[in-house]
Amino acid sequence: MAATLGFRVSRGVLSTISPPIPQAYQWATRYTPTPTRPLLDMSQGVPGIPPPQEVQDALGVAASSPTSFGYSRWDGEPALRKALVGEMKVMYGQEADVHVDDIALTAGCNLAFVATVMSLADAGDEVVLPVPWYFNHQMSLNLLGIKVIPLHTLPEDGFTPSVDRCRMLITPTTKAIVLVTPNNPTGATYSPSLLAAFANLAREKNVALIVDETYRDFVMSVLPPHNLFSPSEPAWRQNFIHLFSFSKSYCLPGHRLGAIAASPVLLTSIKTVLDCLQICPPRPVQLALAPLLSSLRIFVQHTAKAVDVRHLLFKQSLPPNWRIGAQGGYFAFVRHPYVRVSARDVSRRLAVQMGVVTLPSAFFCEEERREQVEDEESEGAVEKWDGLESEKAVEEDERWIRFSVANVDDDKVRRVCERLGESEQVFGWELDAVSTS
């Protein structure tokens, strides 16, 4: 098989970071599981249970129905769009100013994001992203030649973004501010007042505010998550764009279904993009969900409660030297205790030696593809753990690791925390002085 291509791939691809999840799974392949010490995966934000049986049955019927083989409307089945509006009124209040014409369905929320930014920005324009960011957002913007402007969040702020710092980053070429709440990767849930402040900033600066609310149904403490759809608020359609994913709430990520709620004027432009990228969203899952969506509210609430309880269990079971900086939705952002070792090396060793798969903070901060993969990370490499400790303490942003609590059960949460405690003895690295006192 040829080792090289006879042509050059795009500069955008060459400058975009490698997908992080496969990197973590490559580490995991080097762990040798046993019946008593299986591999424990807390890396990917994926539901740990299937959808209810009635959804599974409906999917089977819809997939075999002759009506599902043709195209749907570009913006999705009207019945599902209407049902989604009904669910949004449950979440944001019955008075929420949302209508069917404001909704477009997409083949996943990642595509909802890509279609939205392609409608808003050109190559060379700027989009503000809080750091740590959802890596697919940064990757998509880089592929499109759109400049990412990092808005750094801080542990002392619970990793919530600052409106004042954001204001200083906006320039005449800024097209949008992008927020994710509950956040991926940190789990931080932004308050209604913070989201309102960002909406005011977007109106003040004449930019779009894109809020990815993939994990909105997992907000347990504050309802509604915000009041931006309220008719008493300034006209939300001028600047606000809401993104949603069916993957987490309804436990069907493999069926790829997302949504955009935005001004019908903007959706006219998004229509052009979607006609090129998807033609129409997957039809069987739309046909299956449309008549069931309102009845699935109890399942969604039960799942959210189970994840919330698992968050509490994780917090209670975590070894004292490991500190949670933020927690919510599917994720907990945890500060590891190793003073002179980067989170990337800690996560790699946890996977290879302890059988615990996580994602380091570097995966959510990198802006450029790493030129070379180190020998110790390449396939078939012999692990060398000596020499990973630096002479000085690593930077604060190198101390954080993302754990997903949704795709494991309670027993696995306890096992993961036990192994984190074991690692402190096995690794033999210097621990925080404060933690060990």
ABEGO torsion letter per residue (X at the ends): XBABBABBBBAAAAABBBBAAAAAAAAAAABBBBAABBBBBAABBBBABBBBAAAAAAAAAAAABAAAABBBBAAEBAAAAAAAAAAAAAAAEAABBBBAAABBBBBEAAAAAAAAAAAABBBGBBBBBBOBBBAAAAAAAAAAGBBBBBBBBBAAAGGBBBAAAAAAABBAABABBBBBOBBOAAGBBBBAAAAAAAAAAAAAAGBBBBBBAAAAAABAABOBABAAABAABBBAAAABBBBBBAAAAAGBAAAGBBBBBBBAAAAAAAAAAAAAAAGBBBAAAAAAAAAAAAAAAAAAAAAAAAAAAAAAAAAAABBAABBBABBEEABBBBBBABAABBAAAAAAAAAAAAGBBBBBAAAAABABBBABBBAAABBGBBBBABGABBABBBBAAAABBBBBAAABBAAAAAAAAAAAAAAAAAAGBBBBAAAAX
